[in-house]
Amino acid sequence: MPFCAAAALIFGHPTIDTFDVQRIRDPRVQALMTRVTMRANPEFDASAPLSQAQVTVRLVDGRRVTGRADGARGYPGRLSDEELATKFLGCARRSLPDAAAERALAAFRGIDNAADVRTLTALCAANAAN
């Protein structure tokens, strides 16, 4: 959690690229990580897993700014179709060309209607070989 919080402050919304070794080693991230603490809240633990969070930032002048979030974004059904597509493409483009990643996304969106799942694996394998 210290890394994720620090990286989000430095780089913005976390993506798979956030976990790149250079970003992990970034001195700004490393410095902020030492200032992040995480505590379990028994009230939060009594509800759905990872469904609530509260963040408090203590400013240099002593003020505290607090925010709360209900609903971990990674749970099924909590991402919009656009957010899910952005996340999928961000990951897929690390090993597939853009056009192939787009085709893979389209294929996965139609998986319920696929006659054979091998069409999905063949699509990825053919593009990974290029």
N, C-alpha and C positions, 0 to 999 in steps of 0.2 A: 504494500500500500504506500509506503513512503516514496518509492520510485514512481508509481503511477501518479500520485498527487503532484510531486515535483515536476515530472515530465509534462503533465497537463498544464501547469502554470507556465512552463518555458515554451512548449511547442504547440499548445492548444489541444483541441480534441484528439484523444489518443487513437492511433490506428496501428496496424501491424508494424509500420515503419518506426513507430515510437520505440519498439523493442530492439532496434538495431544497436549493435555493440557501440558504435560511435556516440549514439544518443545516450545510451546507458552510462558511458564514461564521461559525458559532457560535464565539465567542472561546475557549471551552473546548477545542473541537476544534482550532482553529488553534494554540493553545498546545501541545497534546499532539503535534501533527504534527511539530513541530520536534524532538521527542524520540524519534521513531521512525526507525530505520534498517533497511535491508533488505540482506541479503547473499546472494548465490547460494552454494549448497553443491554442489560437484561430485558428491558422493555422491548427492544427491537428483536432480541432473540426469541421472544415469545410469539412473534408473528412469523409470517412466511419467510423462509431462508433468504437472506441478503435482500430483503425487500425495502429496507429503510436505512437511511444514513443521515447523519448530521455532521456538518463541517463547521468548525469555528476557526477563524483566522484572527490571530492577535497581531495588531498593527504596531509599528514602532512607537507610536504615540500612546500606546496602552489601550486603545479602543479595540473592541472585539466585534467582528462581523460574523454572523451565523446564518447558515442556510441549511435547508433540509430537503431531502429527496425521498419520495416514496416510489418504489418500483425500480429494481435493478434492470437496466436496459438489456442485459444479455439473455434474459429469460424469454422463452418462446412466446410469440404474440405481442411483444413489447416494442418491436422495431417496426416502423412503417415499411412498406414494400420498397420505397426509395432508399431508406436507410440500410435495409438488408442488401439491396443490390450494390450500393456503394461499398459496403463492408466486403461482400463477396468479391467484387471486382478488384478491390484493393489487395486482397489476398491472392486471387487468381493471377493477377498481372505480374506477380513476382516470379511465376514460372511459365506463363503462357503469353504469347503476343496479344495485343489488345483485341483484335478481331476474334481470336480463339477464345479469349476470356468471355467476350460478349456472347459467342455461340454456346459456350458452356453454361452461362447464366440462363440463356433461353431454354436450353435442354433441361436444366434442373427445374426451371419453372414449370415445364411440361412433364415432369417425371411421373405424375399420376396417370398420364395418358400414354406413357412409353410402353411399347410392346415388349421391349427387352432392355434391361439396364445396361447391357454390354454396349449399347450405342453411346451411353455417357462415358464409359471408361475408354472406349475406342476414340472418341472425340478428344479427350484429354491426352491419351497416349500418343496419338498421331501428331498433335501439336507440340508436345513435349520433346518429341524426337527431332523436330525442326530446329 
